[in-house]
Amino acid sequence: MTTKTKPVTQLYYAKKGQITDQMKIVAEKESLDPKKVMEEIAMGRLVIPANINHKTLSPIGIGSCATCKINTNIGGSPIASNSDEELKKLNLALNLGSDAVMDLTVGPFIKKIRNTLLDNCPAPLGTVPIYEAIEMVENPEDLTADLIFKVIEDQAKDGVDFMTIHAGLLREHVPMAVKRLAGIVSRGGSLLANWMVHHKKENLLYTEFDRLLEICARYDVTLSLGDGLRPGALADASDEAQFAELKVLGELVRRCKDADVQVMVEGPGHVPFDQIAMNMQKEREWCEEAPFYILGPIVTDIAPGYDHITSAIGATMGAFSGASMLCYVTPREHLGLPNLEDVRQGVVAYKIAAHAADIALKRPGARDRDDALSKARAEFRWDDMFDLSLDPQRARMMHDESHVNKKDIKQEFCSMCGEKHCAVKMSRAAKNKL
């Protein structure tokens, strides 16, 4: 039995009225008063995933008072990728502006890849501990509470900042979910559902949730309460299984707060566009305004290969309606393990989605970069336009590929209209004649 120790979490200090160094950093990044940051954390509306053992961390705030964040999922599989490849994905995601990263590695190289990423990741790093636990047993049914909690503590010691834990999926929910069109599409959710059916027992992560809270309080691991019953098809969206789990997640949010453990809630996958705002509202009501971390939502099921687009459409509405962090989706969603180009397209699509919501919500300074880029475009300052764009390398490449004179960056027109028919030049001429 582990001896209970005093929490070291941002929530613990916020409740005590103490402004930590991490709170000060987040306040500066978000142009907020540090006291406001502290108060939002104390209320459970803002989290700062900041494991005390993650030495390379630059803290960020995730919550309704902050700009919308995006998370990038990376990680190898038993048949593809390695530490070097995942490190390339990490660096690319960070260079493109990803705010957080999750290592979803499965297979025999989990610990090696995770530690490589932690050593090189200034962003909060998340994991799904059950993925490592499952590698330690012959069959999923052989999982035990002791094994899972050992993995959780080991990852906490390593410095993992937030963990997806599927503790809200109960045994009574399984019959609701398996009759769906797409069934259970969460890897962690399906593992636990099979475990519960096999053993005829309740979810061990739910029954021993206090054990989990004690570990998180000692290392300041933020819990990301996983949506094991998220819909994997539009036909399954907003059904009884999804909302039954969400209500349990609301109960677990309250237990986290009582234990001084930071917590956010994960949200749905495939949802028709007209149901997104309603889903965000239910999370706010049932989960006491805990930060909502959503995957997509994907708003149509017919576009494999383009799901970074189908999901970014839903993500923008989700962020506008209250989600605090968006989990990116790549073009290879539903098809295979993302490569570097998939990561690039997914991150940029989600930076656009989050930024569009920040502008629509009129967050202070959100549109400054847009206005600066528009001014550069109107003045044919190509270099400044590239530098202000989300993906400068891609913007410059596309310009140069089609530019009439590739060496003349000062050329005041592009290949769309040419010099004679350039709308910007004609508008400028009209202004000068007035």
HELIX and SHEET records of a PDB file:
HELIX    1   1 GLN A   10  LYS A   15  1                                   6    
HELIX    2   2 ASP A   21  GLU A   30  1                                  10    
HELIX    3   3 PRO A   34  MET A   43  1                                  10    
HELIX    4   4 SER A   83  ASN A   95  1                                  13    
HELIX    5   5 ILE A  110  ASP A  119  1                                  10    
HELIX    6   6 ILE A  130  ILE A  134  1                                   5    
HELIX    7   7 PRO A  140  ASP A  142  5                                   3    
HELIX    8   8 ALA A  145  ASP A  158  1                                  14    
HELIX    9   9 ARG A  171  HIS A  173  5                                   3    
HELIX   10  10 VAL A  174  VAL A  178  1                                   5    
HELIX   11  11 ARG A  187  HIS A  199  1                                  13    
HELIX   12  12 LEU A  204  THR A  207  1                                   4    
HELIX   13  13 PHE A  209  TYR A  219  1                                  11    
HELIX   14  14 LEU A  234  ASP A  236  5                                   3    
HELIX   15  15 GLU A  240  ASP A  258  1                                  19    
HELIX   16  16 PHE A  273  GLN A  275  5                                   3    
HELIX   17  17 ILE A  276  TRP A  286  1                                  11    
HELIX   18  18 ASP A  307  PHE A  320  1                                  14    
HELIX   19  19 LEU A  340  ALA A  360  1                                  21    
HELIX   20  20 ASP A  368  ALA A  378  1                                  11    
HELIX   21  21 TRP A  382  LEU A  388  1                                   7    
HELIX   22  22 PRO A  392  SER A  402  1                                  11    
HELIX   23  23 ALA A  423  LYS A  433  1                                  11    
SHEET    1   A 2 LEU A  46  VAL A  47  0                                        
SHEET    2   A 2 ILE A  62  GLY A  63 -1                                        
SHEET    1   B 9 LYS A  69  ILE A  74  0                                        
SHEET    2   B 9 ALA A 100  ASP A 103  1                                        
SHEET    3   B 9 LEU A 125  THR A 127  1                                        
SHEET    4   B 9 PHE A 162  ILE A 165  1                                        
SHEET    5   B 9 THR A 222  LEU A 225  1                                        
SHEET    6   B 9 VAL A 263  GLY A 267  1                                        
SHEET    7   B 9 PHE A 292  LEU A 295  1                                        
SHEET    8   B 9 MET A 325  CYS A 327  1                                        
SHEET    9   B 9 LYS A  69  ILE A  74  1                                        
END                                                                             
